[in-house]
Each structure stands twice: as C-alpha cells, then as structure tokens.
Amino acid sequence: TAAAPESEPASILDGVYTARQAERGNDVFQDTCGLCHGPREFTGSVFQLTWSGQPLSALFTHLRRTMPLDNPGRLSAAQYADVVAYMLSLNDYPLGERELAPDAEALSRIRFERMPDSAH
C-alpha cells in the first residue's frame, strides 16, 4: 500500500514559517544583506512573479549560492531559511505553526505563489 501523503504545506500560502523565524531573518538581513540591499527589493509583484510557480528551494538555493556577494554560502543553512521567512513576511504571506526547514529537499515540496489579489 502507498504511504499516506505528508501533511506538509504544498504552498507558501499555507503558512510555512513562524513570526520568530521571520524576526531572526530580519536580524540576519539587517546585519548581512542590508549592507547592499533594502527590504523593498524583495516585496511586491516583481519579486512574487520572479519566484512564482517555482519550489521555495529555488529561492533558498539562489541565496546560498550567490549571497552575500563577497562570500556566497557564508551563512548557515538555518540563517538562509530565516532570511527566506523574512522575505515571505515582507510580502504578508501567512504565518504557520512550523518554521521553514533549512533544507533544500524539504523546501522543494513547497511551491512559491503570488499573493491572491496582491495590491503590491
């Protein structure tokens, strides 16, 4: 018999991160990313359209491979996951009960989607 499907969220609209994780991500962003980037770069329709339809692991892996520019991959996997949670919070994606896993395999099962009726 086939295994029962996991009860993991299939979409970022299902609430895939916690407020505490987003707060940690904000701290990492301010300390590391904020030297070159502003939060507004990661909000709105352009950001959402860029990643829409892709697994959340695409954003996570992109950040790990390319940022920070002077030393890509310098942060821990957990710190990159926290930054992704912060980016989701910037776009008002719903909070959940569990934190994003700092693992590309787990994040590959969560689909990035645009916010419905996004005013951004």
C-alpha positions in Angstrom: 0.0 0.0 0.0 1.1 3.6 -0.7 2.2 5.7 2.2 -0.3 8.4 3.4 0.6 11.8 2.0 2.6 14.0 4.3 0.6 16.9 5.9 3.3 19.3 4.9 2.1 22.5 3.2 2.2 22.5 -0.5 2.2 26.3 -1.0 3.6 29.3 0.8 0.0 30.4 1.0 -0.5 27.6 3.6 1.7 29.3 6.3 5.1 27.8 6.2 7.1 29.9 8.6 6.8 31.4 12.1 6.9 35.0 13.3 10.0 34.2 15.3 11.8 32.8 12.3 11.0 35.9 10.3 12.3 38.0 13.2 15.6 36.1 13.1 15.7 36.5 9.3 15.2 40.3 9.7 18.2 40.3 12.1 20.4 38.4 9.6 19.1 40.6 6.7 20.0 43.8 8.6 23.4 42.6 9.6 24.4 40.9 6.3 22.1 41.7 3.4 21.3 45.3 4.4 24.8 46.4 3.5 23.8 46.2 -0.2 20.0 45.6 -0.3 16.9 47.2 1.0 13.8 45.2 2.1 11.7 46.8 -0.7 13.8 44.9 -3.3 12.1 41.7 -2.0 8.5 42.8 -2.0 5.7 43.3 -4.5 4.7 41.9 -7.8 8.1 41.8 -9.4 9.6 39.7 -6.6 6.5 37.5 -6.5 6.4 37.0 -10.3 10.1 36.2 -10.3 9.7 33.2 -8.0 6.0 32.3 -8.6 5.5 28.6 -9.7 8.9 27.6 -8.5 9.7 25.5 -5.5 10.7 27.5 -2.4 14.0 25.7 -2.6 14.8 27.8 -5.7 15.0 31.0 -3.7 16.8 29.3 -0.8 19.4 27.8 -3.1 19.8 31.0 -5.1 20.6 32.9 -1.9 23.0 30.2 -0.7 24.9 30.2 -4.0 25.1 33.9 -4.6 24.9 35.8 -1.3 26.5 37.6 0.4 28.2 38.7 -2.8 31.6 38.9 -1.1 31.4 35.4 0.3 28.5 33.3 -1.0 27.4 30.5 1.2 28.9 32.1 4.3 25.7 31.9 6.3 24.4 28.7 7.9 21.5 26.9 6.1 19.3 28.0 9.1 20.2 31.6 8.5 19.3 31.4 4.8 16.0 29.8 5.7 15.4 32.6 8.2 16.0 35.2 5.5 13.6 33.4 3.2 11.0 33.5 6.0 11.7 37.3 6.4 11.2 37.8 2.7 7.8 36.0 2.9 6.8 38.1 5.9 7.7 41.3 3.9 5.1 40.2 1.4 2.5 39.4 4.1 2.4 35.7 3.4 0.5 33.9 6.2 2.3 32.6 9.3 2.3 29.0 10.2 2.9 26.7 13.2 6.3 25.4 12.0 9.5 27.0 10.8 10.8 26.6 7.3 13.3 23.7 7.3 16.9 24.8 6.4 16.9 22.0 3.8 16.6 22.4 0.0 14.9 18.9 -0.3 12.1 19.9 2.2 11.7 23.3 0.6 11.4 21.7 -2.8 8.0 20.4 -1.7 6.6 23.9 -1.1 5.5 26.0 -4.1 6.1 29.7 -4.3 2.9 31.5 -5.3 1.8 35.1 -5.7 -0.4 36.5 -3.1 -4.0 36.5 -4.3 -5.4 39.9 -5.1 -2.0 41.4 -4.4 -2.0 45.2 -4.2 1.8 45.3 -4.5 
